[in-house]
Amino acid sequence: MSRTCQVTGATPGFGHHVSHSHRRTKRRFDVNVQSRTYWVPSLRRNVTLTVSARGIKTIDQRGIEAVVAGIRARGGKV
């Protein structure tokens, strides 16, 4: 599963582990992604979205209808 939010489009960031001796090795900062199921009245079905914590807050503020419309406008699959 790719660690990408369907609502905000957040993707993993990259950086370094820095040891005590200051050696640097690559690391990855993953997005806090959750799988959530929402009822969408206009589609008359449940929709499972992969959303970040910020994406969940966005759905709470704007509503699932507006968020799903935005995903579909971008050409995303719902």
Secondary structure, 3 states (H helix, E strand, C coil): CCCCCCCCCCCCEEEEEECCCCCEEEEEECCCEEEEEEEECCCCEEEEEEEEHHHHHHHHHHCHHHHHHHHHHCCCCC
